[in-house]
Amino acid sequence: MKPKRTGDPDPTPNDRLRQLVEASGLTQIEALARFNRGLGPRGYSLSTWKAFFVRKDSGRHRPFRQELLERAEKIFARPD
C-alpha cells in the first residue's frame, strides 16, 4: 500500500476493497468467489462485484458498505 501523504483523503470502502483484491493477487472472479463463500443466496453477482471497482463518477458505480469492507478485510487478510 502507498504511504499516505498529508492532505490525501482517506480511502473509501470501494478504494480499500480494490487495494485488498490487488494485494491478494487474485483476479476479480477469484476474489468474488472467495468473498461469496458462506453467503448462499445473498452472494453477489459478477456484475454487481465489478460495480464496486468502477470510478465513483461512473453510472455503474455502487458504494461498498462498511460492513462488507469488514468482511473483505477478514477474508483477504488470511491465506486460503
Contacts in CASP RR format, 6 or more apart in sequence:
PFRMAT RR
TARGET T0000
AUTHOR 0000-0000-0000
METHOD contacts of the structure
MODEL  1
MKPKRTGDPDPTPNDRLRQLVEASGLTQIEALARFNRGLGPRGYSLSTWK
AFFVRKDSGRHRPFRQELLERAEKIFARPD
1 19 0 8 1.000
1 23 0 8 1.000
11 19 0 8 1.000
12 56 0 8 1.000
12 63 0 8 1.000
12 64 0 8 1.000
13 63 0 8 1.000
13 64 0 8 1.000
13 65 0 8 1.000
13 66 0 8 1.000
13 68 0 8 1.000
13 69 0 8 1.000
14 52 0 8 1.000
14 53 0 8 1.000
14 56 0 8 1.000
14 61 0 8 1.000
14 63 0 8 1.000
14 64 0 8 1.000
16 69 0 8 1.000
16 72 0 8 1.000
16 73 0 8 1.000
17 52 0 8 1.000
17 53 0 8 1.000
17 64 0 8 1.000
17 68 0 8 1.000
17 69 0 8 1.000
17 72 0 8 1.000
18 53 0 8 1.000
20 72 0 8 1.000
20 73 0 8 1.000
20 76 0 8 1.000
20 77 0 8 1.000
21 28 0 8 1.000
21 31 0 8 1.000
21 53 0 8 1.000
21 76 0 8 1.000
23 76 0 8 1.000
24 31 0 8 1.000
24 76 0 8 1.000
26 34 0 8 1.000
26 76 0 8 1.000
28 46 0 8 1.000
28 49 0 8 1.000
28 50 0 8 1.000
28 53 0 8 1.000
29 46 0 8 1.000
31 49 0 8 1.000
31 76 0 8 1.000
32 44 0 8 1.000
32 46 0 8 1.000
32 49 0 8 1.000
34 75 0 8 1.000
34 76 0 8 1.000
34 80 0 8 1.000
35 44 0 8 1.000
35 49 0 8 1.000
35 71 0 8 1.000
35 72 0 8 1.000
35 75 0 8 1.000
36 43 0 8 1.000
36 44 0 8 1.000
37 75 0 8 1.000
48 62 0 8 1.000
50 60 0 8 1.000
51 60 0 8 1.000
51 61 0 8 1.000
51 62 0 8 1.000
52 62 0 8 1.000
52 64 0 8 1.000
54 60 0 8 1.000
54 61 0 8 1.000
55 61 0 8 1.000
64 72 0 8 1.000
END
